[in-house]
Amino acid sequence: MTQLGRLYPMLDSVTLPDNLPYTQVSTWELQFLYLVGRHVLTGDDRIVELGSGGGGSTYALALGLHESPVFDAKTGRLHAYDFFRVGKGTFATEKFFTGGTKPADDNSFLDDFKSRLEPFLPFLEIHAGDLWQTSDPDDHSPVEFLHIDIAKTARVFRCVSERFLTRLRPGSVVLHQDFAGPRLPWLHYSTGALLPYIEIAGPPIRSTLAFEVTRPIPEEVLTAITEDSFPYERKLELISAVQERIDRDHTGGIPFRSVLELAKAYVAHYDGRHRQAWSIARRLTGDEYLARTRADHFKQLRTAYDKEGSPLAKLVRRAVGR
Ligand SMILES: C[S@@+](CC[C@H](N)C(=O)[O-])C[C@H]1O[C@@H](n2cnc3c(N)ncnc32)[C@H](O)[C@@H]1O
């Protein structure tokens, strides 16, 4: 069992403060973050959170570090990356402002973040702005911990891979937020590619998959992840390999095998293969969880398929130039 596996039985005993900043992360995931900070991390190498938002997840992790017997707040650092502002393409919500809405004259919630994280500011290093600008391409220092809650587009995931996954070493710990998001299949097939070099901690905690690196990750694997160069069929195989390792999440609420099957439909969709995408997705429409939570995904895939039409209609469209 990895050191992460030992945290599961402790989850229910964690009580977090009531006044935590607004967060998009569930209580179970916050408890797990706390436990990782409290019992696993040392601060000897970089501790990194990508996508801190209003600071809910940061707070839970920082509290764990603060109460850790080994983390030294004088030398250890928690690096928090985020736009810390709302606006088009940021994936940040106005709820990250302390007042719950954006003031008329300011789109930055950085000051709100700082005031909520006040007790931990001495060991918090804040990197505000677009990750491509705020991360250092020349920093190759080892990363001990990576909380990834930022990779909502393939473009950002490329940065995460190039600048952070390459710095993982045996013993490093990764938490992937939004692993239950079928629209983010790069999280799933990249994890499939990493399987020979990692140990998955246990069932996902709600939407979070946790793993520990157990062997050095070969450079060519990291390059393929960064460049997203896996062929279409290979991506599906890599997701299947993850499906063999995980099913229901820790709380029993999320059926990951079905979620990952729908992620395969998104691999096809992003590859412009709308027929294949819908043929994968339509088989899942009877899945109770997906029907309840992902109706918009089915609609999107069905609409793309309808627009594409049959192979004959496609040929005719091409022939008449529309
Ligand atoms: C799901 S939210 C994070 C939620 C947070 N962990 C919590 O506890 O509520 C995703 C965050 O990623 C940030 N983000 C997305 N793309 C980014 C980028 N390219 N550079 C910096 N931050 C980015 C957004 O600003 C947003 O706050």
The ligand as an SDF file (V2000), in Angstrom:
LIG
                    3D

 27 29  0  0  0  0  0  0  0  0999 V2000
  -11.9870   24.5910  -10.7690 C   0  0  0  0  0  0  0  0  0  0  0  0
  -11.2090   26.1020  -10.4160 S   0  0  0  0  0  0  0  0  0  0  0  0
  -10.2420   25.7870   -9.0020 C   0  0  0  0  0  0  0  0  0  0  0  0
  -11.0790   25.5060   -7.7890 C   0  0  0  0  0  0  0  0  0  0  0  0
  -10.3180   25.5240   -6.4910 C   0  0  0  0  0  0  0  0  0  0  0  0
   -9.2790   24.5170   -6.4280 N   0  0  0  0  0  0  0  0  0  0  0  0
  -11.2800   25.3820   -5.3290 C   0  0  0  0  0  0  0  0  0  0  0  0
  -10.8900   24.8390   -4.2790 O   0  0  0  0  0  0  0  0  0  0  0  0
  -12.4240   25.8370   -5.4410 O   0  0  0  0  0  0  0  0  0  0  0  0
  -10.0340   26.1920  -11.7040 C   0  0  0  0  0  0  0  0  0  0  0  0
   -9.1100   27.3710  -11.5780 C   0  0  0  0  0  0  0  0  0  0  0  0
   -8.1240   27.2670  -12.6050 O   0  0  0  0  0  0  0  0  0  0  0  0
   -7.7360   28.5810  -12.9490 C   0  0  0  0  0  0  0  0  0  0  0  0
   -7.1150   28.5540  -14.2900 N   0  0  0  0  0  0  0  0  0  0  0  0
   -7.6100   27.9550  -15.4100 C   0  0  0  0  0  0  0  0  0  0  0  0
   -6.7440   28.1290  -16.4330 N   0  0  0  0  0  0  0  0  0  0  0  0
   -5.6850   28.8210  -15.9490 C   0  0  0  0  0  0  0  0  0  0  0  0
   -4.4800   29.3150  -16.5230 C   0  0  0  0  0  0  0  0  0  0  0  0
   -4.1850   29.1290  -17.8130 N   0  0  0  0  0  0  0  0  0  0  0  0
   -3.6280   29.9950  -15.7380 N   0  0  0  0  0  0  0  0  0  0  0  0
   -3.9210   30.2170  -14.4240 C   0  0  0  0  0  0  0  0  0  0  0  0
   -5.0540   29.7800  -13.8200 N   0  0  0  0  0  0  0  0  0  0  0  0
   -5.9250   29.0920  -14.5750 C   0  0  0  0  0  0  0  0  0  0  0  0
   -9.0100   29.4070  -12.8870 C   0  0  0  0  0  0  0  0  0  0  0  0
   -8.7420   30.7660  -12.6380 O   0  0  0  0  0  0  0  0  0  0  0  0
   -9.7900   28.7300  -11.7540 C   0  0  0  0  0  0  0  0  0  0  0  0
   -9.7140   29.4400  -10.5640 O   0  0  0  0  0  0  0  0  0  0  0  0
  1  2  1  0
  2  3  1  0
  2 10  1  0
  3  4  1  0
  4  5  1  0
  5  6  1  0
  5  7  1  0
  7  8  2  0
  7  9  1  0
 10 11  1  0
 11 12  1  0
 11 26  1  0
 12 13  1  0
 13 14  1  0
 13 24  1  0
 14 15  1  0
 14 23  1  0
 15 16  2  0
 16 17  1  0
 17 18  1  0
 17 23  2  0
 18 19  1  0
 18 20  2  0
 20 21  1  0
 21 22  2  0
 22 23  1  0
 24 25  1  0
 24 26  1  0
 26 27  1  0
M  CHG  2   2   1   9  -1
M  END
$$$$
